[in-house]
Amino acid sequence: MSRHHDIAFPGESAAYREARDNLLDREIALRRHLEEVAALRRGLPPGGQVKEDYVFEEGSPDLTDSSGTPTTVRFAELFAPGKSSLIVYGFMYGPGEDDTPCSMCTSLLDSLNGSALHARELVNLVIVARAPLQRVRAWAAQRNWHNLRLLSSANNSYNPDYFAEDADGDQQPSLNVFTKSGSEIFHCYNSELFFAGNEPGQNPRHCDLIWPLWNLLDLTPQGRGTDWYPQTTY
């Protein structure tokens, strides 16, 4: 039995400590593997040059401000000075009148809204949805997403080009990362685990590393389960 510290919790049995130490070995191995994968991700060569300088619609940072017309922002303008990385999350909210915001994306973005305040000190982060900007902002206002930069791709082809939308127009939760070198912008990462197929009893888990909910539930004896998913209201 390997031990990595001298801590013992009140009332624990020898069987518990043996099982916990075995788990600790696996957690250490997982930590190492996560860093190995992160290093491989960071070491990817540049992908393809961005297809075009897409034009998005954007509103005031104040979600309660519904006055005025939307402004337009080009893809290249999403890179703030001194920040060469751009993370773009594809929010599944379609353009149809009957389309509703994805509850899974909503859960993820509820969490990301808090992290965004810190992340934007180092990187550029935007949320792109196919729905018209007015509807995206109305939903964001309900969720208090005041730290997220929200864009509408209703009038460009970003979503199908970078697989936030499939060939039938169905929305997909695609996370993309781009990098800027000089005046050139390159694609460098997509959460492709979504397209690789699922293990039995699992969903794609392609964005779990940025989604605290599932990591929190995985710490518990019951785990995340296989038949519960977050809702927009409870």
C-alpha positions as CSV (number, residue, x, y, z in Angstrom):
1,M,0.0,0.0,0.0
2,S,1.4,3.3,-1.0
3,R,1.1,6.4,1.1
4,H,1.6,10.0,-0.1
5,H,0.9,11.8,3.2
6,D,0.2,11.1,6.9
7,I,-3.3,12.4,7.0
8,A,-6.0,10.2,8.5
9,F,-9.6,11.3,8.7
10,P,-11.8,10.7,11.8
11,G,-13.1,7.1,12.0
12,E,-11.6,5.9,8.8
13,S,-10.9,2.1,8.5
14,A,-7.8,0.5,7.1
15,A,-9.9,-0.7,4.2
16,Y,-11.0,2.8,3.4
17,R,-7.4,4.1,3.6
18,E,-6.1,1.3,1.3
19,A,-8.8,2.1,-1.2
20,R,-8.2,5.8,-0.9
21,D,-4.5,5.5,-1.4
22,N,-5.1,3.4,-4.5
23,L,-7.4,6.1,-5.8
24,L,-4.8,8.7,-5.0
25,D,-2.3,6.9,-7.2
26,R,-4.8,7.1,-10.0
27,E,-5.5,10.8,-9.3
28,I,-1.7,11.5,-9.5
29,A,-1.5,9.7,-12.8
30,L,-4.5,11.5,-14.1
31,R,-3.0,14.9,-13.1
32,R,0.1,14.0,-15.0
33,H,-1.9,12.8,-18.0
34,L,-4.0,16.0,-18.1
35,E,-0.8,18.0,-18.2
36,E,0.6,15.8,-21.0
37,V,-2.5,16.3,-23.0
38,A,-2.5,20.1,-22.3
39,A,1.1,20.2,-23.5
40,L,0.2,18.4,-26.7
41,R,-2.7,20.8,-27.2
42,R,-0.4,23.8,-26.7
43,G,2.2,22.3,-29.1
44,L,-0.2,21.9,-32.0
45,P,1.1,23.5,-35.2
46,P,-1.0,26.3,-36.7
47,G,-4.2,25.1,-38.3
48,G,-5.8,26.6,-41.4
49,Q,-5.8,30.4,-41.8
50,V,-9.2,31.7,-40.8
51,K,-11.6,31.4,-43.7
52,E,-12.8,35.0,-43.8
53,D,-12.9,38.1,-41.6
54,Y,-16.4,37.4,-40.4
55,V,-18.7,40.2,-39.5
56,F,-20.8,39.7,-36.3
57,E,-23.5,41.8,-34.6
58,E,-22.9,43.0,-31.1
59,G,-24.8,45.2,-28.6
60,S,-23.9,47.3,-25.6
61,P,-22.0,45.6,-22.8
62,D,-25.0,46.7,-20.6
63,L,-27.5,43.9,-21.2
64,T,-30.3,46.2,-19.9
65,D,-29.6,48.7,-22.7
66,S,-32.0,47.9,-25.6
67,S,-31.7,51.3,-27.2
68,G,-29.9,51.9,-30.5
69,T,-28.9,49.6,-33.3
70,P,-26.4,46.8,-33.0
71,T,-22.9,47.5,-33.9
72,T,-20.8,45.2,-36.2
73,V,-17.4,43.8,-35.3
74,R,-15.1,41.9,-37.5
75,F,-13.3,38.7,-36.5
76,A,-9.9,40.3,-36.6
77,E,-11.2,43.0,-34.2
78,L,-12.0,40.4,-31.5
79,F,-8.2,40.2,-30.7
80,A,-7.4,42.9,-28.1
81,P,-3.9,44.3,-28.1
82,G,-1.4,42.0,-26.5
83,K,-3.7,39.0,-26.5
84,S,-3.0,36.5,-29.3
85,S,-5.5,33.8,-28.3
86,L,-9.3,33.9,-29.0
87,I,-11.7,31.3,-27.6
88,V,-15.1,31.1,-29.3
89,Y,-17.9,29.0,-27.8
90,G,-20.8,28.1,-30.0
91,F,-23.9,28.7,-28.0
92,M,-26.7,26.4,-29.3
93,Y,-29.5,29.0,-29.9
94,G,-30.8,28.7,-33.4
95,P,-32.2,31.4,-35.8
96,G,-35.8,30.1,-36.0
97,E,-38.7,31.7,-34.3
98,D,-39.4,28.5,-32.4
99,D,-35.8,27.8,-31.4
100,T,-35.0,27.9,-27.7
101,P,-31.7,28.3,-25.9
102,C,-29.9,25.0,-25.2
103,S,-30.2,24.2,-21.4
104,M,-26.9,22.4,-21.4
105,C,-25.1,25.4,-23.0
106,T,-26.9,27.7,-20.6
107,S,-25.5,25.7,-17.6
108,L,-22.0,25.9,-19.0
109,L,-22.3,29.6,-19.7
110,D,-23.7,30.3,-16.2
111,S,-20.4,29.0,-14.9
112,L,-18.3,30.6,-17.6
113,N,-19.8,34.0,-16.9
114,G,-17.9,34.0,-13.6
115,S,-14.7,32.7,-15.0
116,A,-14.7,35.1,-17.9
117,L,-13.9,38.0,-15.6
118,H,-10.6,36.4,-14.9
119,A,-9.9,34.7,-18.3
120,R,-10.1,38.0,-20.2
121,E,-7.1,39.2,-18.4
122,L,-5.1,36.8,-20.5
123,V,-7.2,35.8,-23.5
124,N,-10.0,36.9,-25.7
125,L,-13.3,35.1,-25.1
126,V,-16.6,35.4,-27.0
127,I,-19.8,33.6,-27.2
128,V,-21.4,33.2,-30.6
129,A,-25.0,32.2,-31.4
130,R,-26.9,31.9,-34.6
131,A,-30.0,33.5,-33.1
132,P,-30.7,37.2,-33.8
133,L,-28.8,39.4,-31.4
134,Q,-31.9,40.8,-29.7
135,R,-32.9,37.3,-28.6
136,V,-29.4,36.3,-27.5
137,R,-29.2,39.5,-25.3
138,A,-32.7,39.0,-23.8
139,W,-31.7,35.4,-22.7
140,A,-28.4,36.6,-21.4
141,A,-30.1,39.3,-19.4
142,Q,-32.3,36.7,-17.7
143,R,-29.2,34.7,-16.8
144,N,-27.2,37.8,-15.7
145,W,-24.4,37.0,-18.1
146,H,-22.8,40.4,-17.6
147,N,-19.2,39.2,-18.0
148,L,-19.7,37.4,-21.4
149,R,-19.1,39.1,-24.7
150,L,-22.0,38.0,-26.9
151,L,-22.1,38.0,-30.6
152,S,-24.7,37.0,-33.2
153,S,-23.6,35.1,-36.3
154,A,-27.0,35.4,-37.9
155,N,-25.6,37.1,-41.0
156,N,-22.4,35.2,-41.6
157,S,-21.2,31.6,-42.1
158,Y,-19.0,31.2,-39.1
159,N,-21.2,28.5,-37.5
160,P,-21.2,26.0,-40.4
161,D,-17.6,26.8,-41.3
162,Y,-16.3,26.0,-37.8
163,F,-18.9,23.3,-37.0
164,A,-21.1,25.1,-34.5
165,E,-23.8,24.1,-36.9
166,D,-24.2,20.9,-39.0
167,A,-25.1,20.6,-42.7
168,D,-28.9,20.5,-41.8
169,G,-28.6,23.8,-39.8
170,D,-28.8,22.1,-36.4
171,Q,-26.8,23.9,-33.8
172,Q,-23.7,22.2,-32.2
173,P,-21.8,23.1,-29.0
174,S,-18.5,23.7,-30.7
175,L,-15.6,25.3,-28.9
176,N,-12.9,26.8,-31.1
177,V,-9.6,28.5,-30.4
178,F,-7.8,30.8,-32.8
179,T,-4.4,32.5,-32.6
180,K,-3.2,35.7,-34.2
181,S,0.4,36.1,-35.5
182,G,1.0,39.5,-37.0
183,S,-1.9,40.2,-39.3
184,E,-2.7,36.5,-39.9
185,I,-5.2,34.5,-37.9
186,F,-5.1,30.7,-37.7
187,H,-7.4,28.1,-36.3
188,C,-5.6,26.0,-33.7
189,Y,-8.2,23.9,-31.7
190,N,-11.7,22.5,-31.8
191,S,-13.4,20.4,-29.1
192,E,-13.4,17.5,-31.6
193,L,-14.2,14.9,-28.9
194,F,-17.8,15.8,-29.7
195,F,-17.4,14.3,-33.2
196,A,-15.5,11.2,-32.1
197,G,-18.4,9.2,-30.7
198,N,-19.3,8.4,-27.1
199,E,-18.2,5.7,-24.8
200,P,-21.1,3.5,-23.6
201,G,-23.2,5.4,-21.0
202,Q,-21.5,8.7,-21.6
203,N,-22.1,11.9,-23.4
204,P,-19.3,13.5,-25.5
205,R,-17.7,15.3,-22.5
206,H,-15.9,17.5,-25.0
207,C,-16.2,20.7,-22.8
208,D,-16.2,19.1,-19.4
209,L,-12.8,20.7,-18.5
210,I,-14.4,24.1,-18.5
211,W,-17.7,23.0,-17.0
212,P,-17.6,22.9,-13.1
213,L,-20.9,21.2,-12.7
214,W,-19.9,17.7,-13.9
215,N,-16.5,17.8,-12.1
216,L,-18.4,18.7,-8.9
217,L,-20.8,15.8,-9.3
218,D,-18.0,13.3,-10.2
219,L,-16.7,13.8,-6.6
220,T,-19.8,12.3,-5.1
221,P,-20.7,8.6,-4.5
222,Q,-23.7,8.8,-6.9
223,G,-21.6,10.6,-9.6
224,R,-23.2,12.5,-12.4
225,G,-25.5,9.6,-13.4
226,T,-26.7,8.9,-17.0
227,D,-30.2,10.4,-17.1
228,W,-30.0,13.8,-15.4
229,Y,-29.2,17.0,-17.3
230,P,-29.3,20.6,-16.2
231,Q,-32.4,22.6,-16.9
232,T,-32.9,26.3,-17.3
233,T,-35.4,26.5,-14.4
234,Y,-36.1,24.3,-11.4
